[in-house]
């Protein structure tokens, strides 16, 4: 099996800089594992690689959906598999790069992702149960048909409980059975870029300041002007949903920016839980000889 290099790490750690520099050195191309950079017109808030960075190394799975178009984990796995195969067929080297933990885990661990398309009406019905009767009632329904999935998903994670029930009700199969793993057709080499948490927070805060200066608030306004509603999953993304109170007249801009800082710090902490589980981890800090050499 061929080796697949994956560059992972929390937001603001420096993945893009390293990935672009490494791709240039090894005749490589980058396959994005970011669940929000897939959306068009969401450039600043998702810290999408700049046009200059994308010109230095070809990127895949960026700008492939409009913000109101659904995108599933199964689609990501299929498209990433196809992109990597295409890159190799042209004699180049793929680099999987991103910080979306579920995407990375599913792809690198060989999850067999259920091919059940979203069912909007069914989801709305299940979500209404959670609102009217409480998340625990919905979770109990899942436990009755898929106790394995229920043991893995907390009752408070209504979105995942709904998805598990949706898969069972549509396919007749428990999602836990459909998600059994199979060895992927490559040997993963997972490079986890790591910095002290205080340094990450400071880098994230500085990046938020640059985003605001670059026009993040105007980008959010532009999405709303295009008709993209706050109810869309894309608009609930970090970097966007924090500005909803500003645009609805319920908070001033400094308050929303401070909320974005707070939520970004929390997101960084959650990301680390995913990275620890990934296969064949190598932890690189900024003083790692390879990191220093590649970005020199």
LINPE-V350778 format. One record per backbone hydrogen bond with DSSP energy under -0.5 kcal/mol. CO is the residue of the C=O (numbers start at 0). NH is the residue of the N-H. If there is no record, write none. Layout:
BEGIN
[[CO:NH] [CO:NH]]
END
This chain:
BEGIN
[[1:186] [3:188] [4:95] [5:7] [5:190] [6:97] [7:192] [9:12] [13:17] [14:18] [15:19] [16:20] [17:21] [18:22] [19:23] [20:24] [21:25] [22:26] [22:27] [26:92] [28:94] [29:31] [29:59] [30:96] [32:99] [35:38] [36:62] [37:63] [37:64] [38:41] [42:47] [43:46] [49:53] [50:54] [51:55] [52:56] [57:29] [59:31] [64:39] [65:68] [66:233] [71:75] [72:76] [73:77] [74:78] [75:79] [76:80] [77:81] [78:82] [79:83] [80:84] [81:85] [82:86] [83:87] [84:88] [85:89] [86:89] [86:91] [87:90] [92:28] [93:4] [94:30] [94:96] [95:6] [96:32] [97:8] [98:100] [99:103] [100:104] [101:105] [102:106] [103:107] [104:108] [105:109] [105:110] [109:181] [110:112] [113:115] [114:116] [117:119] [118:122] [119:123] [120:124] [121:125] [122:126] [123:127] [124:128] [125:129] [126:130] [127:131] [128:132] [128:133] [129:133] [133:136] [133:137] [134:138] [135:139] [136:140] [137:141] [138:142] [139:143] [140:144] [141:144] [141:145] [145:149] [146:150] [147:151] [148:151] [148:152] [151:153] [153:156] [155:157] [156:160] [157:161] [158:162] [159:163] [160:164] [161:165] [162:166] [163:167] [164:168] [165:169] [166:170] [166:172] [167:171] [173:176] [173:177] [174:178] [176:179] [179:111] [183:185] [185:187] [186:3] [188:5] [188:190] [189:191] [189:281] [190:7] [190:192] [191:283] [192:9] [195:199] [196:200] [197:201] [198:202] [199:203] [200:204] [201:205] [202:206] [203:207] [204:208] [205:209] [206:210] [207:211] [208:212] [209:213] [210:214] [210:215] [211:214] [214:218] [215:219] [216:220] [217:221] [218:222] [219:223] [220:224] [221:225] [222:227] [223:226] [226:228] [228:231] [231:235] [232:235] [233:236] [236:239] [236:240] [239:242] [240:243] [242:246] [243:247] [244:249] [244:250] [245:248] [251:255] [252:256] [253:257] [254:258] [255:259] [256:260] [257:261] [258:262] [259:263] [260:264] [261:265] [262:266] [263:267] [264:268] [265:269] [266:270] [267:271] [268:272] [269:272] [269:273] [270:273] [270:274] [271:275] [273:276] [274:277] [279:189] [281:191] [281:283] [283:193] [284:287] [287:291] [288:292] [289:293] [290:294] [292:295]]
END
